[in-house]
């Protein structure tokens, strides 16, 4: 296991100071990179998505607030741009999620959002296009471009990003099936749509996938043909992919693993990223696939990290992997002997695992003013309340070097966004949730819930 470097942030005096916090998997060292921190705004209702809008303002979606707001990063002034009363909200995965501006937004004013909704007794997911009116500062003229995507109370995914090809990419999770309270529901991250389903506009197989759409929601003519069928599906086999970012002509994505192997992936057309058959690398370490939906008495069997001896399971190395794409980095691949029940964490044992629960990803450019950060992937963490930096190779085609950790606070970082000046990082935080505090202890009380925070470089 490689060690990572940690810059721990003491919360929340206006000036940052380096402090050392213990970690089971990391060696703490002081940093020479000077930052200050400022809470720009509080009182956001479960902020989830964040992008740069016009005039240097931030646009933020509030998952539970059912609205999109514009925030002035200089003073925190807030304007409501959009309210979506028909959005279905839940405690942690449902509601308004990712947002994106069209590449030609300056002339078209087109804006995109995705959210969960109800249709009779079904919970579904949709992508909607709006038009921005700069005179009224409102998003109007809603137009559904893709509806009827399955949804549920777990693992929605939900990021939207436009690529350099002008297509809209959407990350969709597998709804947490095959685990916890949903363990008896079949996990369909490997199921592909049939030609009949595509013709009927039946998108029930669109879980555990990255989708690629034309801006009007139609299927691009150059989408990959997978198993003989061309659909919106761009890649297959994802668990809970919550971050997408383009670096040149290459799409990077982060997704949350189970008890091991959060992933940083390079996403290529037609690629299969393994879930739920493989977590991280096909190494048979700390993970084997159990199809709980096929286990007799599934609802009465404890679906634990440790698989009961009498429950059939399949090793990662037993699968045909001709289309499998390994991650460029995991956080972290744990050995089978790892103790997943550290009593220090009690009922919140998963907080002690070495996974980081990545929630978003951004790219720090090769010509940015912070020299040490140049050409790096930047990842936010829910569980550890931190920002992670992953250096890339000179051609930006793969991860290179150790994972570096910054700004650890007792919060859940939902998204990170690089400032337009390249000298600041903006972070939005969850309102509630479990986390590891600055002392490495479990907590259920974020210190800065529903906030927008900026870390500013002063070097």
C-alpha positions in Angstrom: 0.0 0.0 0.0 1.4 3.3 -1.0 1.4 6.1 1.5 -0.1 9.4 0.8 0.8 12.9 2.1 -1.7 14.8 4.2 -2.2 18.5 4.6 -4.7 18.8 7.5 -6.8 21.9 7.8 -7.8 23.2 11.2 -11.4 24.3 11.0 -12.3 27.1 10.6 -10.2 30.0 11.6 -9.8 32.3 8.6 -6.1 31.5 8.4 -5.1 27.9 7.8 -2.5 26.1 9.8 -1.0 22.8 9.1 -1.8 20.2 11.7 -1.0 16.5 12.0 -3.8 13.9 12.2 -3.3 10.2 12.5 -4.3 7.9 9.6 -4.1 4.1 9.3 -2.9 4.4 5.7 -1.1 7.7 5.4 2.0 9.4 6.7 1.4 13.0 7.7 3.8 15.7 6.8 3.7 19.5 6.9 3.2 21.5 3.7 4.9 24.6 2.3 1.8 25.5 0.2 0.1 28.4 1.9 -3.7 28.6 1.8 -6.3 30.5 3.6 -9.9 29.4 4.0 -13.2 31.3 3.9 -16.8 30.3 4.4 -18.5 32.1 1.5 -22.1 31.0 2.3 -24.1 28.8 4.7 -27.7 27.6 4.7 -27.6 25.7 1.4 -30.1 22.9 1.3 -28.0 19.9 0.5 -25.9 21.4 -2.3 -24.9 18.8 -4.9 -23.8 20.3 -8.3 -21.6 23.3 -8.9 -20.5 25.0 -12.1 -19.2 28.3 -13.3 -22.1 30.4 -14.7 -21.9 33.7 -16.5 -20.2 36.8 -15.1 -17.9 34.9 -12.8 -20.8 33.6 -10.6 -21.2 30.0 -9.3 -24.4 28.1 -10.1 -25.3 25.5 -7.4 -28.0 22.8 -7.4 -29.6 22.1 -4.0 -30.6 18.5 -4.0 -33.2 18.7 -1.2 -33.9 22.4 -1.8 -35.2 21.6 -5.3 -33.7 24.6 -6.7 -30.7 26.1 -8.6 -29.1 29.2 -7.1 -26.5 31.7 -8.4 -23.9 32.7 -5.8 -21.4 35.6 -6.0 -18.1 34.0 -4.7 -16.9 37.4 -3.5 -19.6 38.1 -1.0 -22.0 35.1 -0.9 -25.0 36.9 -2.3 -27.5 34.4 -3.6 -30.2 34.5 -6.3 -32.7 31.8 -7.1 -32.5 30.8 -10.8 -34.8 27.8 -10.8 -37.3 25.9 -8.6 -38.3 22.3 -9.5 -41.3 21.4 -7.3 -41.8 18.0 -8.9 -38.4 16.7 -8.0 -38.5 13.6 -5.7 -36.2 14.1 -2.7 -34.8 11.6 -0.2 -32.3 11.6 2.7 -29.1 11.3 0.6 -29.4 10.2 -3.0 -32.6 11.7 -4.5 -33.4 15.2 -5.7 -31.7 17.8 -7.9 -28.2 16.5 -8.9 -25.7 17.4 -11.6 -25.9 20.5 -13.8 -24.1 21.7 -17.0 -24.0 24.6 -19.4 -24.2 23.9 -23.2 -20.9 24.6 -24.9 -22.6 27.5 -26.8 -24.3 28.8 -23.7 -23.1 32.4 -24.4 -25.4 32.5 -27.5 -28.0 29.7 -26.8 -28.4 30.1 -23.0 -29.0 26.4 -22.7 -28.7 24.8 -19.3 -29.1 21.1 -18.3 -30.0 19.4 -15.0 -30.9 15.9 -13.9 -33.2 14.9 -11.1 -35.3 12.1 -9.7 -39.1 12.2 -10.0 -42.1 10.0 -9.5 -44.4 8.6 -12.2 -47.2 6.7 -10.5 -45.6 4.1 -8.2 -42.2 4.3 -10.1 -39.2 6.4 -9.1 -37.4 7.6 -12.1 -34.6 9.9 -13.3 -34.6 12.5 -16.0 -32.4 15.1 -17.8 -34.1 18.4 -18.5 -33.0 21.3 -20.7 -33.7 24.9 -19.7 -33.1 28.3 -21.3 -31.5 31.1 -19.3 -33.0 34.6 -19.4 -30.2 37.1 -18.3 -32.8 39.9 -18.0 -34.8 38.1 -15.3 -32.0 35.8 -14.1 -34.4 32.8 -14.4 -34.1 29.4 -16.1 -37.3 28.9 -18.2 -38.7 26.8 -21.0 -38.1 23.3 -19.5 -37.8 20.6 -22.1 -37.4 16.9 -21.1 -34.6 15.4 -23.2 -34.3 12.0 -21.6 -36.9 10.5 -19.1 -37.8 7.1 -17.7 -34.3 6.2 -16.4 -34.6 4.0 -13.3 -34.0 5.6 -10.0 -34.1 4.6 -6.3 -32.9 5.5 -2.8 -29.2 4.8 -3.3 -26.3 5.2 -5.8 -27.9 7.6 -8.3 -24.6 8.8 -9.8 -25.8 12.0 -11.4 -23.0 14.0 -12.9 -23.5 15.9 -16.2 -20.6 17.2 -18.4 -20.3 18.2 -22.0 -17.3 16.8 -23.9 -15.2 18.5 -26.5 -17.3 16.6 -29.1 -20.3 18.6 -28.1 -22.0 15.5 -26.6 -23.6 15.4 -23.1 -22.2 12.7 -20.8 -24.2 11.5 -17.8 -23.1 9.2 -15.0 -25.8 6.8 -13.7 -25.3 4.6 -10.7 -26.7 1.0 -10.2 -29.1 2.1 -7.4 -27.2 0.3 -4.6 -28.7 -3.1 -5.6 -27.1 -6.2 -4.2 -26.1 -4.5 -0.9 -27.6 -3.4 2.4 -31.4 -2.9 2.4 -31.4 -3.4 -1.4 -29.4 -6.6 -1.4 -32.1 -8.8 -2.7 -32.6 -6.6 -5.8 -30.7 -7.7 -8.9 -27.7 -5.6 -9.8 -27.9 -4.8 -13.5 -24.7 -2.8 -14.0 -23.7 -5.4 -16.6 -27.0 -5.7 -18.3 -27.2 -4.2 -21.8 -30.2 -2.8 -23.5 -31.7 -4.9 -26.3 -32.6 -3.5 -29.7 -36.3 -4.0 -28.8 -35.9 -1.9 -25.7 -34.1 0.9 -27.6 -36.9 1.0 -30.2 -39.5 1.1 -27.5 -37.5 3.8 -25.6 -37.3 1.5 -22.6 -34.3 2.7 -20.7 -34.5 0.1 -17.8 -31.0 -1.2 -18.5 -29.5 2.3 -18.1 -28.2 1.7 -14.6 -24.5 1.4 -13.7 -23.6 3.1 -17.0 -22.1 6.3 -18.4 -24.5 7.6 -21.0 -23.6 9.8 -24.1 -26.4 12.0 -25.6 -26.9 14.5 -28.3 -27.9 17.9 -26.7 -31.5 17.1 -27.7 -31.4 13.8 -25.9 -31.2 11.5 -29.0 -28.7 8.7 -29.5 -25.5 9.9 -31.3 -24.8 8.1 -34.5 -21.2 7.4 -33.4 -22.0 5.9 -30.0 -20.4 2.5 -29.5 -22.3 -0.6 -30.6 -22.1 -3.0 -27.6 -23.3 -6.6 -28.0 -24.8 -5.6 -31.4 -26.9 -2.7 -30.1 -26.3 1.1 -30.3 -27.9 3.1 -27.5 -27.1 6.0 -25.2 -24.7 3.7 -23.3 -21.1 4.8 -23.5 -19.5 2.6 -20.8 -20.7 -0.3 -18.7 -20.1 -1.7 -15.2 -20.2 1.2 -12.8 -21.2 1.3 -9.1 -21.7 4.9 -8.0 -19.9 7.2 -10.5 -20.2 10.7 -9.1 -17.5 12.6 -10.9 -16.7 13.3 -14.6 -14.1 15.6 -16.1 -12.4 16.1 -19.5 -8.7 16.5 -19.7 -8.1 17.3 -23.4 -9.8 14.6 -25.4 -9.8 12.1 -22.5 -12.7 11.6 -20.1 -11.8 10.7 -16.4 -14.3 9.5 -13.9 -14.4 8.6 -10.2 -16.7 6.1 -8.6 -17.2 4.8 -5.1 -16.2 1.2 -4.4 -17.6 -1.2 -1.8 -15.3 -1.9 1.1 -12.3 -1.6 -1.1 -11.3 0.0 -4.4 -12.7 3.4 -5.0 -11.7 4.0 -8.6 -10.2 6.7 -10.9 -11.0 5.5 -14.4 -10.2 6.6 -17.9 -13.5 6.2 -19.7 -13.4 4.9 -23.3 -16.2 4.1 -25.7 -17.6 0.6 -25.1 -15.4 0.0 -22.1 -16.5 -2.4 -19.3 -15.4 -1.3 -15.8 -16.3 -4.5 -14.1 -18.9 -3.8 -11.4 -20.3 -5.9 -9.8 -18.1 -8.7 -11.0 -14.9 -6.9 -10.3 -14.0 -4.1 -7.8 -10.9 -2.2 -8.8 -8.4 -4.7 -10.2 -9.1 -8.4 -10.9 -6.9 -9.5 -8.0 -9.2 -11.5 -5.7 -8.3 -9.1 -2.8 -11.0 -8.4 -0.3 -13.9 -8.7 -2.7 -15.8 -11.5 -4.3 -19.2 -11.2 -6.1 -22.3 -12.6 -4.4 -25.5 -12.4 -6.4 -27.6 -11.9 -3.3 -30.9 -11.9 -5.3 -30.3 -15.6 -6.1 -29.4 -16.6 -2.5 -32.1 -18.6 -0.8 -33.7 -16.6 2.0 -31.8 -13.5 0.9 -33.8 -11.2 3.1 -32.8 -13.3 6.2 -29.1 -13.5 5.5 -26.8 -10.8 6.7 -25.1 -9.3 3.6 -21.8 -8.4 5.3 -18.3 -7.6 4.1 -17.5 -11.1 5.3 -19.3 -13.6 3.2 -20.8 -16.6 5.1 -19.2 -19.9 4.3 -22.4 -21.4 2.9 -23.1 -18.5 0.5 -21.9 -19.0 -3.1 -19.5 -16.3 -4.4 -17.4 -15.8 -7.5 -13.8 -14.6 -7.6 -12.8 -11.6 -9.6 -10.3 -13.5 -11.7 -12.9 -16.1 -12.8 -14.6 -13.7 -15.2 -14.1 -13.3 -18.9 -12.4 -9.8 -19.1 -11.8 -9.2 -22.8 -13.6 -5.8 -22.7 -12.6 -5.0 -19.0 -10.8 -1.7 -18.4 -8.7 -1.5 -15.3 -8.7 1.7 -13.2 -5.8 4.0 -13.6 -5.7 4.3 -9.8 -7.6 2.9 -6.8 -8.2 4.3 -3.3 -7.4 1.7 -2.0 -7.0 -2.0 -2.9 -7.2 -3.7 0.4 -5.7 -7.2 1.2 -8.1 -10.0 2.1 -6.6 -10.0 5.6 -7.7 -6.4 6.2 -9.8 -5.9 9.4 -13.1 -4.4 8.2 -14.5 -4.3 11.7 -12.3 -1.9 13.7 -14.1 -1.5 17.1 -12.9 2.1 17.1 -15.7 2.9 14.6 -18.4 0.7 16.1 -21.6 0.6 14.0 -20.0 3.0 11.5 -17.2 0.5 10.7 -17.1 1.6 7.1 -15.6 4.9 8.1 -12.5 3.1 9.1 -12.0 1.5 5.7 -9.3 2.8 3.5 -11.8 3.9 0.8 -12.4 7.7 0.5 -15.9 7.9 -1.1 -15.0 10.2 -4.0 -17.9 12.5 -4.8 -16.5 14.7 -7.7 -13.5 15.3 -9.8 -11.9 18.4 -11.5 -8.7 19.0 -13.4 -5.9 21.5 -12.4 -4.3 22.7 -15.6 -0.7 22.3 -16.6 -0.3 26.0 -16.9 -2.0 26.9 -13.5 -0.3 29.4 -11.1 0.1 26.8 -8.3 3.2 25.1 -9.7 3.1 22.0 -7.5 -0.5 21.3 -8.5 -0.1 21.5 -12.3 -1.5 18.7 -14.5 -3.4 17.0 -11.6 -6.7 15.4 -11.1 -8.5 16.9 -8.0 -11.0 14.7 -6.1 -13.4 15.5 -3.3 -14.1 13.0 -0.5 -17.3 12.5 1.4 -16.1 10.1 4.1 -12.9 11.9 5.0 -13.9 15.5 4.3 -10.8 16.2 2.2 -9.5 17.1 -1.2 -7.1 14.6 -2.9 -4.7 15.4 -5.7 -3.5 12.8 -8.2 -0.6 13.9 -10.5 -0.9 12.9 -14.1 1.8 11.8 -16.6 3.2 14.4 -18.9 0.8 13.6 -21.6 -2.1 13.6 -19.1 -3.1 10.1 -20.2 -2.7 8.3 -16.8 -2.3 8.7 -13.1 1.3 9.1 -12.0 2.7 9.4 -8.4 1.2 9.1 -5.0 -2.2 10.4 -3.8 -1.9 13.7 -1.9 -4.4 14.8 0.7 -5.4 18.4 1.6 -7.8 20.4 3.7 -9.2 17.7 6.0 -12.1 19.0 8.1 -15.0 17.5 9.9 -17.3 17.8 6.8 -18.5 15.9 3.8 -17.2 17.5 0.6 -19.8 17.0 -2.1 -18.1 18.8 -4.9 -14.8 20.6 -5.6 -14.4 23.2 -8.4 -11.2 25.0 -9.5 -11.5 28.7 -9.3 -11.3 30.7 -12.6 -8.1 32.4 -11.4 -6.5 29.0 -10.8 -5.6 30.1 -7.2 -8.7 28.9 -5.4 -10.7 25.8 -4.8 -14.4 26.0 -4.1 -16.1 23.2 -2.1 -19.8 22.6 -1.2 -20.6 20.5 1.8 -23.4 18.0 2.7 -25.9 19.0 5.4 -25.8 15.6 7.2 -24.0 12.3 7.0 -21.3 10.2 8.6 -17.7 11.3 8.4 -14.2 11.0 9.9 -13.2 14.1 11.9 -9.8 15.8 12.2 -8.8 13.4 14.9 -9.6 10.3 12.9 -12.7 9.6 14.9 -16.2 8.8 13.6 -18.7 11.7 13.7 -22.3 12.3 12.5 -22.1 16.1 13.0 -20.5 18.1 10.1 -19.0 21.3 11.3 -20.0 23.4 8.3 -23.2 21.8 6.9 -24.7 23.1 3.7 -21.8 25.5 3.1 -19.7 26.9 0.3 -16.1 27.2 1.3 -13.2 28.6 -0.7 -9.5 27.6 -0.1 -7.3 30.4 -1.6 -3.6 30.0 -2.5 -1.4 32.8 -1.1 2.0 31.8 -2.5 
